[in-house]
Amino acid sequence: MAAHDLSLQLWRERELLELMLFKLETLQMFLATGRTRWVGHAANEIERVSGAMSDGALARDTLVVSVAETWGVPEATTLRELIEAAPTPAWREVLDGHLQAMTALVAEIGEMKKVNEQRLREALRVTQESVAGLGIVTGAYDTSGDVVRDGGARFLDTEA
């Protein structure tokens, strides 16, 4: 029964990885189209999925220990080692299928993360250049620690 529970947990983790990839792609679309209004919300959603993934990993680790005990292997084992110790070819195939799918999703997530980080850096650079072009002093502080501002209002012309 423990192996069945582990398989179900691995399915849940795969679904979370798919959801993470979806959230990262959504963020990428917002960044690519300049729809920055929703970037904060997308980042919060990514954080929520990340938290759920951490909880899932803890549940998986607990189940791996239980399965390892049932199958007579050391409890400090990896999923790959558990696959090798599986008592039947069917369990090796099921667990290996999960491992392969999750590994591919993690690779996709890594690539998506790199692209998003690059786009965020580009958006920050463009914003900084735009603000610098307004002649506004930014990032400067006076001796009391207050931000130095000239108090004047600014309007950005997006039609130019």
N, C-alpha and C positions, 0 to 999 in steps of 0.2 A: 504494500500500500504506500509506503514511503516513496518508492520510485515513481508511482503514479502522481503523487502530490508534487514531487520535484518537477515532473514533466509539465504539470499544470502551472507551476510557478514560472518555469522557463517560458511558457506561452505568454504569461502576463508580462514578463520582462521584454519579450519580443514586441508585444503590443506597445509597451512604453517606449521602446527604441523607435518604433515606427512613428509614434506620436511626437517624439523629440525631433525626428527628421522632418516631419510635417511642420512643426513649429519653427524650426530653423529655416525651412524653405519659405514659410510665410514671412519671416523677418527679412529674408533675402529679397523677396519681392517688394516689401515696403522700402527697403534701402535702395533697390534698383530703380524704383519709380519715383523716389523722392517723397514718398508718403510718410514722412518722419513723425507725423502726429501719433501713429500707432506703435512706434518702435518701443516705447516704454512698456506698453501693454504686452507686446510680443515677448519682450525680455522677461517680464513677470511670469508669463505662461511657461517660458523655458525653465525658469527657476522652479516652478511648481512641479513640472515633469521631472526635473533633476532630483528634487526631494523625494518624489515617489520612487524614482529609480534607486535611490539610496536605501529606502525602506525595503524595496524588492530584493536588493542584493543581500541584505541582512537575512531576510526570509529564506532566500536561496541557500545561503551558507548554512543555516540551521538544518535545512532539508538535506543538503549534501552530507552533513555529519550523520544524520539519521540513516541515509541510504548506505553510506560507507560502513556504518556499524552492521547493518543488515547483510551487506555483501561481504563482510569480513575483511575490509581494507582499512588502513589507518584513517582516522577521522579528519586529520589535517591533509585532505587530498583536494586536488583541483578537479574541475569538471572533466578535463581531458583524461586525467588519471582514472576517474570514475568510469568513463566510457571504456577504457581499456580493461577495467575490472568487471564490467557488466557480465552477469551470469548467462545471458542469452544474446544471440545476434540481434534479436528484435530490439532489446533495450539499448544495445550499442548503436543501432541505426537511429532510433528515436532521439537519444541524447546527442548523437553526433549531428543530426539534422538541426537541432536547436543551436548547438555550438556554431555550426557553419553559418546559419542564418544570422545569429547575433553578431558574429565576427564581421560579416559583410555589412550589417547595419552600422556597427561601430565605425568601420572604415568610411562609410558614406557620411556619417555624422561628423567625423574628423575633417573631411574635405569641405563640407558645408560650413563648418565652424571657421575654417581658414578663410573662405570666401567672405563670410559675414564680417570677420574681423578686419579684413582689407577694406571692405565697403564702409565700415564704421570709421576707420582711420581716414578714408577719403572724405567722408561727410564732415568729420571734425575739421579737417584741413580746409575745406571749402568754407565752412562756417567761420573759422578763425580768419581766413583771408577776407571774407565779407565784412566782418566786424572791424578788422584792421583798416579796411578801405573807408570806413566811416569816420576814422580819426578818433575813435573812442579809446581811452586808456583802459586796458583790461589787465587783470592780474596784479595791479599795483595796490599797495596798502600804505596808509599813513602811519605815523608813530604810535597811534592808539589802536591800530589793528583794523581800522575801518577801511572798506574798499574805497578807493579814490574814484570819484565820478564827477563829471562836470555838471550833472543835474539836468542837462538838456534832453528833450525827447527826440527820438529818432524814428524815421519811417523808412522802411525798405521798399524800394520800387521793384516789384517782381516783373514788370513788363520790359524793363531795360535789357 
